[in-house]
Amino acid sequence: MKNFIKMVFASAIGVCIASIVLSFISFFMFLAIFAGTSRSKAFTPEKNTVLKIELNGVLNDRVLDNPFAGMFGDEVQEQSLTDVLDAIKKAKENDNIKGIYIKSTMTFSAGVSSLETIREALKDFKESGKFIVTYGDNYSQGCYYVSALADKVLLNPLGMVDLHGMAATPMFYKGLLDKLGVKMEIFKVGTFKSAVEPFMLDKMSDANREQVTSYMGNIWENITKDIAADRQLDVNGLNALIDEGLLFSNPQKVQEVGMVDSLLYAPEVEEYLKNLLDLKDLKDVKIASVADLKSLPFKDKKEYSEKIAVLFAEGEITTASTGFFQANTIISDEEYVKELRKLKDNEDIKAVVFRVNSPGGSGYISEQIWREVVELKKVKPIVVSMGDVAASGGYYISCAADWIVAEPTTITGSIGVFGMFPNFEGLYGKVGLTSDVVKTNTFADLGDPSRQMRPDEKVLIQKYIEEFYDIFLNRCADGRKMTKAAIDSIGQGRVWSGEQALAIGLVDELGTLDRAIAVAADRAGLKNYTKVNYPEPKSFWEAFMEESMGSIKMRITKGLLDDVEFRHLMMVRNIKQQDKIQARLPFE
């Protein structure tokens, strides 16, 4: 009888678990079907439509549609730069769309080069004669940089314009590690390769301070020059206003100096748009979002058999998986070697634009991707378009291209290599841990974190780092058609802005992704072509089926922590997964 009761109880539990799992799967299948159905209907703008661009959340080059956004407490909105740019182009050519309304916030996060790209698209839009109006309860620095070129810049009567300048504030861990009894065994090549400085110093080195001051100053010079031209101000006068504390200035003063045109409350902006469209009723003002315009086809778009592929590579260069709906946030050798080979063998693809937006990462994986770029280059033209950052490993995978196009504010260069190995001997001593070893060969226990490295081990690793740096120099010298000595003189781990990189020969010209596509078409001898994006976006259901429940746990964790706590958790997680030898930016 007892066994019978046990069997019944176990069966009941099994049925319950199976029901929960089936319900879970059914729920996600319903979401997938619903998402697919909702996307199938094309959007058609009505008369007097205004495209509303909300500058909110995080801007990436490409973003996978995510029906789960916000389900697990994750409130960070991700936006796609390519979607925003496409929406602006479609708004320009559609007669029913009369203008653009930009809604700015203080929570918008985007790289300066991405903001520059949006500005260029808006300048092109203005040639249509249609209006651009922007409004913010408060403007972040990035939002104001985009908004300054609008026909009318509107601010809440109690709002702020957060234009404060640029600052770099790396955190240094050496003091903490000393207290814990942890020492980092550090190996590097490059006077300016300062990614290791937080683990060996308590402040910036003179070399690092020099390079950061140089490239950051150049980027800020570009930003202030653009804003001053937009608002018809003197650059020196603009910087003087900022130094007076523009952020906390009375909004009326901000208006008086010409930073904004009018002070309005949010409901009054709708009235302003109505009058601008010469309409009598607010309900006649139709608002379309960037998401709405995704399904709107381009005017007179023709499909051609000859194609130019745009391969987006965004994020760290690593083998690690980032988790659920985080597609295109890492650059792995497994995916990008396969993609580059596929593009090389596709006879319809006549040229490739490699869109790189990466701070670097694994030196080994960078080499694997570099090789595939070289192999593709033998068959068809490949042009690199640099995004916000294409530095260190990001430059490594770019340098072999036929032509490199960067934005003036792109962070690039950082040609250098480093490695770090932790030594917990002091920490183990503090907590009473000891270790012993039995080994067959001299270097069998190399990297053992329980002891200090021997001198012969340090010599071995430093030699390997120097050899890898020499390979890096050779790759850059061959790709840029410069001598190795010339590359070394501008390498040494030094970071440059895109404008500076052009002057020293690390890039070929300044321009946007569209410019890079035009160069690729010219090199392939194409006048008529179709642009196709790679990696090909996965459907919601494909992405869901390929990901693990552990990734969903990651999103739940993100919802339980604040942004700073989650970033620190991810930093520790990423360090655990990274190769010991890195080619990456000085600091994050």
Salt bridges, closest charged atoms under 4 A:
GLU54 OE2 - LYS52 NZ 4.00
ASP61 OD2 - ARG355 NE 3.04
ASP65 OD2 - ARG39 NH1 3.74
ASP65 OD1 - LYS294 NZ 3.03
ASP74 OD2 - ARG555 NH2 2.72
ASP83 OD2 - LYS294 NZ 3.60
GLU120 OE2 - LYS123 NZ 3.50
ASP124 OD1 - LYS92 NZ 3.16
ASP137 OD2 - LYS103 NZ 3.91
ASP151 OD1 - LYS126 NZ 3.89
ASP162 OD1 - HIS164 ND1 2.68
ASP178 OD2 - LYS174 NZ 2.89
GLU185 OE1 - LYS458 NZ 3.68
GLU210 OE2 - ARG494 NH1 3.14
ASP230 OD2 - ARG119 NH1 2.68
GLU244 OE1 - LYS253 NZ 3.17
ASP261 OD1 - ARG231 NH2 2.92
GLU271 OE2 - LYS274 NZ 2.58
GLU316 OE1 - ARG584 NH1 3.24
GLU339 OE2 - LYS342 NZ 3.57
GLU367 OE2 - ARG475 NH2 2.72
GLU372 OE2 - ARG341 NH2 3.29
GLU372 OE2 - ARG371 NH1 2.91
GLU375 OE2 - LYS378 NZ 2.96
ASP445 OD1 - LYS439 NZ 3.10
ASP445 OD2 - ARG451 NH2 3.22
ASP445 OD1 - ARG454 NH1 3.95
ASP456 OD1 - ARG454 NE 3.06
GLU457 OE2 - ARG451 NH2 2.71
GLU457 OE2 - ARG454 NH1 3.40
GLU467 OE2 - LYS463 NZ 2.54
ASP470 OD1 - LYS484 NZ 2.73
ASP508 OD1 - ARG480 NH2 2.90
GLU509 OE1 - ARG515 NE 2.82
ASP514 OD2 - LYS89 NZ 3.02
GLU536 OE1 - LYS342 NZ 3.98
GLU546 OE1 - LYS538 NZ 2.75
GLU588 OE2 - ARG584 NH2 2.52
